[in-house]
Structure formats: C-alpha cells, structure tokens
Amino acid sequence: MIACHDSSCQVIYVSRMKGMLRMESNQIFEKGGKASENFTGTAYVKMLVPDKKGVYNCQVYDVFFEPGCRNDWHTHEGGQLLLCTHGIGYYQEEGKLARRLEKGDVVEIPPHVEHWHGAAPNSAFSHIGISPNTQKGGTQ
C-alpha cells in the first residue's frame, strides 16, 4: 500500500498477525554505520547534522536499535532531545521508572541527567537525536 499526504508518499507495509492488522512504515533515513561502543546489542547511527565547524552548536542523528539493544547510562553536557520515529523503545532516568516510547513520542532530557534509551526486547526502535549546546561538551 502507498500512503500519500500532500506531495509526499511512503510505502506502508501491511501484514496480518493473529487476526490483527499491523502497519509499519519504512524508515525515514537509511541505516547508518554500526555503533561500536556504548551499546548493549547492535545499533546503527547516521549523523544527519554533524556540525563539525560549530556553526549551529547542535548535532542531529538517526539511531536504529535492533530488538533488545540499548545504550549505556550516560549524560549530555548540553542536554538531548529524542524524536521517536519507529518501533517500541524505553527511556529511563536515574532513580525513575523506565518510560515506554512509541513513534511520535518526544523526550526532553535536561543537561547532566543520567539516562539510557533503546529498543524493547521484541521490537526494533529508532529515534532522531538532537544534542543542542554542543559548545558545552559532549556525551559523558
């Protein structure tokens, strides 16, 4: 099936699972390179706006987590925003319960808040990550 809105179209995959209709859209960006560290499981990262010259003081990237994969506990000196784009995942801040994430969810992570995020055990998950204020430092 092809779904169109305004002038943009995307392929929608439809399958039947135990009498229920399940729809999944294709990924927005091509899968990036395999992440080599700081993940339990397999993840892929595609830098969309690396901002190597510091023009925007912001980096933007797409992360794809295979089922059960998550990143290690970490912080961001300038904070982080997550725009969930596919699948089911989880986000947890230190000292709090994990929060379930789905396509369309937005997570606002203040600077210096220790956290992790990743895919549910039985679902792949992806998000667009935005790291603002990169002039303050990176991921710790």
C-alpha positions as CSV (number, residue, x, y, z in Angstrom):
1,M,0.0,0.0,0.0
2,I,1.2,3.5,-0.7
3,A,0.1,6.4,1.6
4,C,0.3,10.0,0.4
5,H,-0.1,13.2,2.2
6,D,0.3,16.5,0.4
7,S,3.2,15.9,-2.1
8,S,5.0,13.2,-0.1
9,C,4.4,9.4,-0.3
10,Q,5.8,6.5,1.6
11,V,5.4,2.7,1.4
12,I,3.3,1.2,4.1
13,Y,3.8,-2.5,4.9
14,V,0.6,-4.3,5.9
15,S,0.6,-7.7,7.5
16,R,-2.0,-9.8,9.5
17,M,-0.9,-11.2,12.8
18,K,-3.3,-13.5,14.7
19,G,-6.3,-11.7,13.2
20,M,-5.0,-8.2,13.9
21,L,-3.9,-5.7,11.3
22,R,-0.4,-4.3,11.8
23,M,1.1,-1.5,9.8
24,E,4.7,-0.5,9.7
25,S,6.2,2.3,7.6
26,N,9.6,2.3,6.2
27,Q,12.5,4.0,7.9
28,I,12.9,7.8,7.2
29,F,16.7,7.6,6.7
30,E,19.0,4.9,5.5
31,K,20.5,2.9,8.3
32,G,23.8,4.4,9.4
33,G,27.1,2.7,10.4
34,K,27.2,0.2,13.2
35,A,27.8,1.7,16.6
36,S,31.0,0.3,18.0
37,E,30.8,1.1,21.7
38,N,28.4,2.3,24.5
39,F,25.6,-0.1,23.4
40,T,24.4,-3.4,24.7
41,G,23.4,-5.1,21.5
42,T,23.5,-3.8,17.9
43,A,22.7,-0.2,17.0
44,Y,23.4,1.9,13.9
45,V,24.0,5.7,13.9
46,K,23.6,8.0,10.9
47,M,24.8,11.6,11.5
48,L,22.4,14.0,9.8
49,V,24.0,17.3,11.0
50,P,27.5,16.6,12.4
51,D,28.1,20.4,12.8
52,K,31.9,19.8,12.9
53,K,32.5,23.6,12.5
54,G,30.2,24.5,15.4
55,V,28.0,26.7,13.2
56,Y,24.8,25.5,14.9
57,N,26.1,24.3,18.3
58,C,23.8,21.3,17.7
59,Q,24.2,17.8,16.3
60,V,21.3,15.8,14.8
61,Y,21.5,12.0,14.2
62,D,19.3,9.0,13.5
63,V,19.8,5.9,15.7
64,F,18.4,2.5,14.9
65,F,18.3,-0.1,17.7
66,E,17.9,-3.8,17.0
67,P,15.4,-5.5,19.4
68,G,16.7,-5.6,22.9
69,C,19.6,-3.1,22.2
70,R,20.1,-0.1,24.4
71,N,22.8,2.4,25.1
72,D,24.8,2.6,28.4
73,W,23.9,5.0,31.1
74,H,25.2,8.4,30.0
75,T,24.7,12.2,30.3
76,H,24.9,15.1,27.8
77,E,26.5,18.3,28.8
78,G,24.1,20.3,26.7
79,G,21.0,18.1,27.1
80,Q,19.3,15.9,24.5
81,L,16.1,15.6,22.6
82,L,14.7,12.3,21.2
83,L,12.1,12.3,18.4
84,C,10.8,8.7,18.3
85,T,10.2,7.6,14.7
86,H,9.8,3.8,14.6
87,G,9.0,0.8,16.8
88,I,8.8,0.5,20.6
89,G,11.5,1.5,23.0
90,Y,12.2,2.7,26.5
91,Y,13.8,5.7,28.2
92,Q,14.9,5.7,31.8
93,E,16.4,8.5,34.0
94,E,18.5,7.5,37.1
95,G,16.2,6.9,40.1
96,K,13.0,6.8,38.0
97,L,11.0,4.0,36.3
98,A,11.5,3.3,32.6
99,R,9.1,5.1,30.2
100,R,7.7,3.2,27.2
101,L,8.3,5.1,23.9
102,E,6.5,4.8,20.6
103,K,6.5,6.5,17.2
104,G,5.6,10.2,17.7
105,D,6.9,10.5,21.3
106,V,9.3,13.3,22.2
107,V,11.7,13.0,25.1
108,E,13.3,16.2,26.6
109,I,16.5,15.4,28.6
110,P,18.0,18.2,30.5
111,P,21.8,18.7,30.8
112,H,23.6,16.3,33.2
113,V,20.7,13.9,33.7
114,E,22.0,10.3,33.7
115,H,19.8,8.1,31.4
116,W,19.6,5.4,28.9
117,H,17.3,4.6,25.9
118,G,16.8,1.8,23.5
119,A,14.6,-0.9,22.0
120,A,12.0,-3.1,23.6
121,P,13.0,-6.8,23.8
122,N,10.8,-7.8,20.9
123,S,10.8,-4.6,18.7
124,A,13.3,-2.6,16.8
125,F,13.3,1.1,17.7
126,S,14.6,4.3,16.1
127,H,14.8,7.9,17.0
128,I,16.2,11.2,15.8
129,G,18.5,12.5,18.5
130,I,19.3,16.2,18.8
131,S,22.2,17.3,21.0
132,P,22.0,21.1,21.5
133,N,24.6,23.3,23.1
134,T,27.5,21.2,21.9
135,Q,29.8,24.0,22.8
136,K,29.2,22.9,26.4
137,G,30.7,19.5,25.7
138,G,29.6,16.1,24.5
139,T,28.3,12.8,25.9
140,Q,29.7,11.6,29.2
